[in-house]
Amino acid sequence: MSRIILFTGKGGVGKTSVAAATALRCAELGYRTMVVSTDAAHSLADSLDVALGPEPIEVVPRLRAQEIDVLYQMDKYWGNVQNYMSALLTWRGMDDIMAEEMSVFPGMEELASLLQIVKLHDDGDNDVIIVDCAPTGETLRLLSFPNVGRWYLEKIMPLERQALKITGPLLRRFVNIPVPDDSMFDTLTDLITQLKRMRALLADPEMSSIRLVLNPEKMVIREAQRTFTYLNLYGFSTDAIVCNRVLPAAVTDSYFAAWRESQTRYRDLVDQAFAPVPVFPVPLLDAEVVGPTMLRRMAEAIYGDKDPAAIFYKGRTQVIEKDGDKYRLIMPLPFVSKEQIQLTVLAEELIVHIGNQKRNVILPRALVGLKILGAKHENDLLTLTFGNGRGEGLANG
């Protein structure tokens, strides 16, 4: 069974370097390792300092890397759909080349690339699959797509297919509009089936983990918190946070004093915001992280003597359930009594205070603006009920 580890984070935080360093360490520990990128920017080749193409190549013993052939993936998964959209746009008067370009929806390339994970897993040739994902916003949209696709497949597609059987001949005869045939619907069905399979693989906490890469900066941390919340909401397991580019203690020049003070403050926020998920600090290295030598240095800084393929945390740190017009937010809070817990809501943020410690939770959009109708702490679980009714107050659980 392959171990699948996905790295994501805000653009520019160094997630590609962290993914490549992790892959190199896994290979040098004896794992058959594949590292791929779903980021359209494809900076993985730059990080590894090798030329990559559509076929896997060996970078070092037991480490293979690949820049996925997006055109092949697009043709395989979207071919009939894209051909239909192109024909429809041409019918509307757009020239052939422009129609072909416009028929590629935003995100289709990344989505097709992400589906390659299923093939890499099913091939059985890899012990560890490392995925350098697109920046967080794109990654979240891709990971949520199987849920939307399942709804379309089960609720909408049968109605469309039946309606087109009746109206299709009339549209072709009197309007001459291109009408999708069964092959397009079959393509969509196969695509959504593959997406569901991909989701099943990535949502299995015994197999797959997502690792968030961030820098100790306010905007970056806030985006990582939102990502963390939504990953929990979608049922994906985050087993580690990599806090990259931390100013080393050896840098004592007064020029960096304000930066050091800021980083120290935000490092504390990272620990509080993502607990109990472990945080791996990585110092700002003294040279560009390119090539095996620097990637080894980064891997050593991240993992020390730990196995990068290990599962560093099991369990979801928060669960959101819908019950009619209400929502329940459930968080594990062991070893405390309800009298020790104080809650504060500020806009989209829930702050949980326990003694002199606090945890900041970014609320999903569905919960923002709702009142807390009730709060209880039982069996080491804090359960908050959100809704539009009258709240019971926030203090003392």
FIKEKE-218331 format. One record per residue (C-alpha): residue in one letter; x negated, y, z. Coordinates in Angstrom, 3 decimals, m for minus. Each point is the difference from the previous one (the first is absolute). Last residue first. Layout:
<"a",<X,Y,Z>>
...
//
This chain:
<"g",<18.320,26.220,28.361>>
<"n",<m1.109,2.756,2.373>>
<"a",<0.857,3.039,m2.083>>
<"l",<1.826,0.048,m3.305>>
<"g",<3.614,0.899,0.587>>
<"e",<3.175,m2.077,m0.343>>
<"g",<0.883,1.147,m3.497>>
<"r",<3.422,0.816,m1.442>>
<"g",<0.730,m1.468,m3.363>>
<"n",<m1.820,0.361,m3.313>>
<"g",<m2.193,m3.051,0.449>>
<"f",<m3.229,m1.411,1.371>>
<"t",<m0.344,m2.859,2.521>>
<"l",<m3.410,m0.383,1.616>>
<"t",<m1.281,m3.376,1.170>>
<"l",<m3.228,m0.283,2.019>>
<"l",<m1.045,m3.647,0.255>>
<"d",<m1.927,m1.622,2.876>>
<"n",<2.970,m2.242,0.847>>
<"e",<2.235,3.049,0.478>>
<"h",<m0.539,3.722,m0.445>>
<"k",<3.089,1.971,m0.960>>
<"a",<0.821,3.154,m1.925>>
<"g",<3.353,1.307,m1.172>>
<"l",<1.673,2.372,m2.415>>
<"i",<m3.239,1.490,m1.303>>
<"k",<1.249,2.655,m2.388>>
<"l",<m0.475,m0.058,m3.756>>
<"g",<m1.896,2.768,m1.811>>
<"v",<m2.702,m2.307,m1.351>>
<"l",<1.112,m3.635,0.290>>
<"a",<0.557,m0.761,m3.706>>
<"r",<m3.164,1.920,m0.899>>
<"p",<m2.148,m2.490,1.897>>
<"l",<m1.331,1.234,3.364>>
<"i",<m3.701,0.715,0.491>>
<"v",<m1.021,m1.546,3.324>>
<"n",<m2.414,1.797,2.327>>
<"r",<m1.243,m1.992,2.981>>
<"k",<m0.830,1.523,3.353>>
<"q",<m2.245,m0.670,2.967>>
<"n",<m0.126,1.977,3.258>>
<"g",<2.749,m2.089,1.563>>
<"i",<1.919,m1.623,m2.813>>
<"h",<1.205,2.593,m2.509>>
<"v",<1.716,m1.031,m3.252>>
<"i",<0.132,2.787,m2.582>>
<"l",<2.482,m0.376,m2.863>>
<"e",<m0.784,2.152,m3.031>>
<"e",<2.219,1.142,m2.865>>
<"a",<1.159,3.217,1.718>>
<"l",<m1.413,m0.210,3.531>>
<"v",<1.513,m2.861,2.011>>
<"t",<m1.256,m0.583,3.549>>
<"l",<0.082,m3.182,2.045>>
<"q",<m1.199,m0.754,3.524>>
<"i",<m0.862,m3.484,1.215>>
<"q",<m1.322,m0.734,3.495>>
<"e",<3.453,m0.549,1.514>>
<"k",<0.683,m2.644,m2.647>>
<"s",<m2.742,m2.167,1.463>>
<"v",<m3.248,m0.734,m1.827>>
<"f",<m1.990,m3.158,m0.749>>
<"p",<1.285,m0.511,m3.537>>
<"l",<1.297,2.674,m2.380>>
<"p",<1.100,m1.754,m3.227>>
<"m",<1.953,2.441,m2.184>>
<"i",<3.577,m0.302,m1.257>>
<"l",<1.698,2.807,m1.939>>
<"r",<3.703,m0.670,m0.320>>
<"y",<2.145,1.768,m2.591>>
<"k",<3.679,0.911,0.068>>
<"d",<2.695,0.328,m2.673>>
<"g",<0.559,m3.763,m0.128>>
<"d",<m2.985,m1.607,1.705>>
<"k",<m3.222,0.769,m1.885>>
<"e",<m3.257,m1.414,1.384>>
<"i",<m3.406,1.653,0.295>>
<"v",<m2.944,m2.008,1.326>>
<"q",<m3.200,1.356,1.538>>
<"t",<m3.517,m1.255,0.652>>
<"r",<0.470,m3.028,m2.189>>
<"g",<m1.921,m3.046,1.093>>
<"k",<m3.478,m1.341,m0.404>>
<"y",<m3.178,2.075,0.249>>
<"f",<m3.581,m0.559,m1.126>>
<"i",<0.718,m2.806,m2.463>>
<"a",<m3.459,m1.221,m0.988>>
<"a",<m1.322,0.471,m3.543>>
<"p",<m2.352,2.777,1.116>>
<"d",<m1.749,m2.451,2.404>>
<"k",<m1.377,2.003,2.916>>
<"d",<m3.743,0.447,0.648>>
<"g",<0.054,3.743,m0.661>>
<"y",<3.251,0.564,m1.892>>
<"i",<0.083,3.601,m1.158>>
<"a",<m3.633,1.112,0.345>>
<"e",<m1.299,m3.316,m1.370>>
<"a",<2.376,0.274,m2.954>>
<"m",<m1.201,3.568,m0.654>>
<"r",<m3.644,m1.019,0.034>>
<"r",<0.759,m2.937,m2.301>>
<"l",<1.798,2.381,m2.380>>
<"m",<m3.077,2.233,0.020>>
<"t",<m2.264,m2.848,m1.142>>
<"p",<2.561,m1.554,m2.387>>
<"g",<0.569,3.086,m2.166>>
<"v",<1.531,3.409,0.708>>
<"v",<0.813,1.495,3.396>>
<"e",<m1.664,3.396,m0.483>>
<"a",<m2.729,0.606,2.551>>
<"d",<m0.279,1.067,3.655>>
<"l",<3.091,m1.875,1.132>>
<"l",<2.910,1.686,1.740>>
<"p",<0.619,m2.463,2.789>>
<"v",<2.687,m2.692,m0.180>>
<"p",<2.509,m0.428,2.837>>
<"f",<2.027,m3.244,0.041>>
<"v",<3.410,0.477,1.640>>
<"p",<1.852,m3.001,1.420>>
<"v",<3.822,m0.112,m0.274>>
<"p",<1.428,0.454,3.525>>
<"a",<0.127,2.953,m0.458>>
<"f",<0.345,1.939,m3.264>>
<"a",<0.805,3.515,1.168>>
<"q",<m1.976,m0.038,3.243>>
<"d",<m3.302,m1.173,m1.488>>
<"v",<0.371,2.364,m2.965>>
<"l",<0.836,2.923,2.307>>
<"d",<m3.159,m0.611,2.032>>
<"r",<m2.029,0.096,m3.241>>
<"y",<1.813,3.260,m0.796>>
<"r",<m1.399,1.778,3.029>>
<"t",<m3.509,m1.330,m0.527>>
<"q",<0.148,0.962,m3.674>>
<"s",<0.961,3.579,0.822>>
<"e",<m2.790,0.362,2.573>>
<"r",<m2.522,m1.457,m2.472>>
<"w",<1.144,2.367,m2.763>>
<"a",<m0.275,2.974,2.360>>
<"a",<m3.525,m1.030,1.020>>
<"f",<m1.235,m0.838,m3.534>>
<"y",<m2.077,3.187,m0.498>>
<"s",<m1.295,m0.464,3.553>>
<"d",<m2.185,m2.867,m1.254>>
<"t",<0.430,m3.103,2.156>>
<"v",<0.454,m2.724,m2.607>>
<"a",<m1.170,m3.120,1.867>>
<"a",<3.544,m0.579,1.273>>
<"p",<1.073,m0.840,m3.556>>
<"l",<2.850,2.005,m1.604>>
<"v",<2.804,m2.466,m0.749>>
<"r",<0.281,m0.596,m3.735>>
<"n",<2.591,m2.809,0.072>>
<"c",<2.595,m1.019,2.569>>
<"v",<0.952,m3.513,m1.149>>
<"i",<3.334,m1.091,1.473>>
<"a",<0.649,m3.711,0.422>>
<"d",<2.643,m2.762,m0.136>>
<"t",<2.849,1.721,m1.831>>
<"s",<2.720,m2.569,m0.705>>
<"f",<2.701,0.668,m2.577>>
<"g",<3.674,m0.141,1.002>>
<"y",<1.305,2.907,m2.092>>
<"l",<0.646,2.111,3.111>>
<"n",<m3.400,m0.889,1.438>>
<"l",<m1.643,1.131,m3.234>>
<"y",<2.186,3.101,0.182>>
<"t",<m1.258,0.967,3.440>>
<"f",<m3.652,m0.616,m0.895>>
<"t",<0.335,2.072,m3.173>>
<"r",<1.457,2.879,1.970>>
<"q",<m2.811,m0.288,2.543>>
<"a",<m2.599,m0.105,m2.794>>
<"e",<1.449,3.232,m1.428>>
<"r",<m0.239,1.651,3.416>>
<"i",<m3.570,m1.259,0.463>>
<"v",<m1.105,1.470,m3.343>>
<"m",<1.577,3.370,0.748>>
<"k",<m1.603,0.183,3.456>>
<"e",<m3.516,m1.128,m0.879>>
<"p",<m1.899,m2.944,1.487>>
<"n",<m0.281,m1.769,m3.393>>
<"l",<2.284,m2.834,m1.064>>
<"v",<0.032,m3.558,m1.326>>
<"l",<3.071,m2.108,0.712>>
<"r",<m0.367,m3.764,m0.069>>
<"i",<2.820,m2.188,m1.316>>
<"s",<0.008,m3.661,0.906>>
<"s",<1.011,m3.174,m1.820>>
<"m",<m0.064,m3.717,0.755>>
<"e",<1.251,m0.663,3.510>>
<"p",<1.940,3.265,m0.064>>
<"d",<2.052,m1.145,m3.040>>
<"a",<1.417,3.263,m1.398>>
<"l",<m2.554,0.165,m2.826>>
<"l",<0.769,m3.488,m1.295>>
<"a",<3.787,0.392,0.246>>
<"r",<m0.243,3.408,m1.673>>
<"m",<m1.917,m1.447,m2.924>>
<"r",<2.595,m2.752,m0.391>>
<"k",<2.763,2.608,0.022>>
<"l",<m1.922,1.973,m2.626>>
<"q",<m0.370,m3.112,m2.155>>
<"t",<3.754,m0.574,0.163>>
<"i",<0.524,3.668,m0.878>>
<"l",<m2.157,m0.387,m3.086>>
<"d",<1.643,m3.254,m1.063>>
<"t",<3.463,1.560,0.259>>
<"l",<m1.147,3.119,m1.840>>
<"t",<m1.454,m2.127,m2.814>>
<"d",<3.202,m2.066,m0.184>>
<"f",<1.989,3.234,m0.250>>
<"m",<m2.209,1.093,m2.873>>
<"s",<0.312,m3.388,m1.722>>
<"d",<3.789,0.129,0.328>>
<"d",<0.249,3.023,m2.283>>
<"p",<m0.260,3.682,0.736>>
<"v",<2.042,2.189,m2.379>>
<"p",<m1.600,2.423,m2.460>>
<"i",<2.607,2.607,m1.045>>
<"n",<1.545,m0.346,m3.473>>
<"v",<3.038,1.972,1.208>>
<"f",<2.789,m1.902,m1.784>>
<"r",<m1.375,m3.496,m0.580>>
<"r",<m2.715,m0.303,2.663>>
<"l",<2.147,1.613,2.684>>
<"l",<2.995,m2.198,m0.910>>
<"p",<m2.119,m3.187,0.082>>
<"g",<m1.429,0.947,3.437>>
<"t",<3.333,0.903,1.664>>
<"i",<1.191,m3.449,1.057>>
<"k",<m3.287,m1.832,0.598>>
<"l",<m1.366,3.299,1.285>>
<"a",<2.529,0.054,2.836>>
<"q",<m0.938,m3.508,1.147>>
<"r",<m3.713,0.815,0.094>>
<"e",<0.571,3.295,1.772>>
<"l",<2.210,m1.646,2.651>>
<"p",<m2.484,m2.859,0.561>>
<"m",<m2.869,2.560,0.207>>
<"i",<1.567,2.176,2.690>>
<"k",<0.463,m2.007,3.180>>
<"e",<m2.471,m2.911,0.207>>
<"l",<m2.823,1.183,m2.273>>
<"y",<0.380,3.671,0.962>>
<"w",<m0.027,m0.822,3.727>>
<"r",<m2.994,m2.300,m0.482>>
<"g",<m1.830,2.728,m1.899>>
<"v",<0.538,2.555,2.759>>
<"n",<m1.415,m2.408,2.584>>
<"p",<m2.846,m0.995,m2.346>>
<"f",<m0.863,3.709,m0.561>>
<"s",<m0.864,0.783,3.632>>
<"l",<m3.619,m1.145,m0.370>>
<"l",<m0.419,2.006,m3.198>>
<"r",<1.421,3.180,1.504>>
<"l",<m2.187,m0.436,3.075>>
<"t",<m3.119,m0.467,m2.133>>
<"e",<0.732,3.106,m2.072>>
<"g",<0.303,2.170,3.103>>
<"t",<m2.990,m1.606,1.719>>
<"p",<m2.651,0.524,m2.661>>
<"a",<m0.385,m2.927,m2.439>>
<"c",<m1.138,m3.287,1.455>>
<"d",<m3.466,m1.557,0.210>>
<"v",<1.018,m3.626,0.359>>
<"i",<m2.257,m2.608,1.609>>
<"i",<0.846,m3.647,m0.701>>
<"v",<m1.701,m2.488,2.322>>
<"d",<m0.387,m3.771,m0.444>>
<"n",<0.275,0.230,m3.774>>
<"d",<0.283,m2.612,m2.763>>
<"g",<3.496,m1.197,0.949>>
<"d",<1.487,1.375,m3.230>>
<"d",<3.243,0.715,1.872>>
<"h",<m1.550,2.796,2.050>>
<"l",<m1.636,1.734,m2.944>>
<"k",<3.230,m0.350,m1.996>>
<"v",<2.144,1.520,2.741>>
<"i",<m2.498,2.821,0.521>>
<"q",<0.272,0.835,m3.709>>
<"l",<3.447,1.380,0.808>>
<"l",<m1.747,3.047,1.459>>
<"s",<m1.396,0.842,m3.414>>
<"a",<3.454,0.001,m1.569>>
<"l",<1.201,2.310,2.756>>
<"e",<m2.950,2.339,m0.446>>
<"e",<0.644,0.253,m3.751>>
<"m",<3.761,0.425,0.418>>
<"g",<m0.415,2.779,2.560>>
<"p",<1.366,2.767,m2.165>>
<"f",<2.112,m1.499,m2.817>>
<"v",<m1.649,m0.938,m3.286>>
<"s",<2.668,0.646,m2.652>>
<"m",<m1.268,3.572,m0.410>>
<"e",<m3.216,m1.164,m1.691>>
<"e",<1.804,m2.284,m2.469>>
<"a",<2.535,2.712,m0.763>>
<"m",<m2.797,2.524,m0.650>>
<"i",<m1.662,m2.365,m2.478>>
<"d",<3.265,m0.878,m1.772>>
<"d",<1.359,3.529,m0.411>>
<"m",<2.880,1.030,2.254>>
<"g",<3.406,0.353,m1.654>>
<"r",<2.341,m1.598,2.530>>
<"w",<m0.282,m3.291,m1.910>>
<"t",<m3.763,0.168,0.610>>
<"l",<0.710,0.348,3.732>>
<"l",<2.222,m3.082,m0.077>>
<"a",<m2.559,m2.015,m1.977>>
<"s",<m2.724,0.926,2.499>>
<"m",<2.260,m0.937,2.915>>
<"y",<0.697,m3.383,m1.632>>
<"n",<m3.680,m0.688,m0.673>>
<"q",<m0.877,0.981,3.563>>
<"v",<2.548,m2.416,1.437>>
<"n",<m1.121,m2.811,m2.287>>
<"g",<m3.680,0.457,0.895>>
<"w",<0.317,0.818,3.703>>
<"y",<m1.524,m3.001,1.779>>
<"k",<m2.360,m1.524,m2.548>>
<"d",<m0.541,3.075,m2.152>>
<"m",<m0.681,2.151,3.047>>
<"q",<m2.347,m2.610,1.459>>
<"y",<m1.947,m0.208,m3.248>>
<"l",<m0.191,3.788,m0.289>>
<"v",<m1.020,0.266,3.684>>
<"d",<m2.984,m2.291,m0.372>>
<"i",<m0.976,m0.178,3.678>>
<"e",<m3.361,1.419,0.940>>
<"q",<m1.588,m3.072,1.505>>
<"a",<m2.469,m1.005,2.644>>
<"r",<m1.542,m3.306,1.002>>
<"l",<m1.946,m0.679,3.172>>
<"r",<m1.223,m3.554,0.713>>
<"p",<m3.618,0.813,m0.981>>
<"v",<m0.300,3.700,m0.839>>
<"v",<1.984,2.054,m2.518>>
<"e",<1.517,m2.952,m1.847>>
<"i",<2.329,1.159,m2.752>>
<"p",<3.787,m0.239,m0.201>>
<"e",<1.488,0.735,m3.451>>
<"p",<1.642,3.348,m0.821>>
<"g",<m3.275,1.896,0.394>>
<"l",<m2.481,1.130,2.623>>
<"a",<m3.356,1.737,m0.410>>
<"v",<m1.955,m0.122,3.239>>
<"d",<m0.787,2.553,2.702>>
<"l",<2.333,m1.700,2.519>>
<"s",<1.455,3.404,0.886>>
<"d",<0.056,1.195,m3.592>>
<"a",<1.703,m3.200,m1.164>>
<"l",<2.622,0.419,2.729>>
<"s",<0.792,3.540,m1.162>>
<"h",<2.917,m1.253,m2.116>>
<"a",<2.007,3.271,m0.165>>
<"a",<3.156,m2.023,m0.709>>
<"d",<m0.253,m1.430,3.518>>
<"t",<1.096,m3.633,0.032>>
<"s",<m3.606,m1.079,0.619>>
<"v",<m1.414,m3.500,0.262>>
<"v",<m2.393,m1.828,2.332>>
<"m",<m0.316,m3.778,m0.167>>
<"t",<m1.826,m1.976,2.681>>
<"r",<m1.066,m3.611,0.341>>
<"y",<m0.877,0.206,3.679>>
<"g",<m3.531,m0.812,1.140>>
<"l",<m0.734,2.778,2.504>>
<"e",<m1.793,1.905,m2.772>>
<"a",<3.222,m0.049,m2.021>>
<"c",<2.016,1.411,2.894>>
<"r",<m2.585,2.752,0.581>>
<"l",<0.134,1.013,m3.675>>
<"a",<3.812,0.099,0.008>>
<"t",<0.072,2.154,3.127>>
<"a",<m2.507,2.448,m1.495>>
<"a",<2.057,0.204,m3.221>>
<"a",<3.215,0.689,1.933>>
<"v",<m1.709,2.609,2.205>>
<"s",<m1.525,1.717,m3.039>>
<"t",<3.377,0.029,m1.764>>
<"k",<1.712,1.341,3.129>>
<"g",<m2.363,2.983,0.273>>
<"v",<2.377,2.696,1.293>>
<"g",<0.307,1.703,m3.408>>
<"g",<3.601,m0.854,m0.797>>
<"k",<2.047,m0.777,3.100>>
<"g",<m0.215,m3.589,1.106>>
<"t",<0.252,m3.586,m1.164>>
<"f",<m1.893,m3.225,0.437>>
<"l",<1.683,m3.349,m0.644>>
<"i",<m1.273,m3.273,1.459>>
<"i",<1.184,m3.364,m1.358>>
<"r",<m1.298,m3.249,1.543>>
<"s",<0.431,m2.846,m2.462>>
<"m",<1.435,m3.358,1.061>>
//
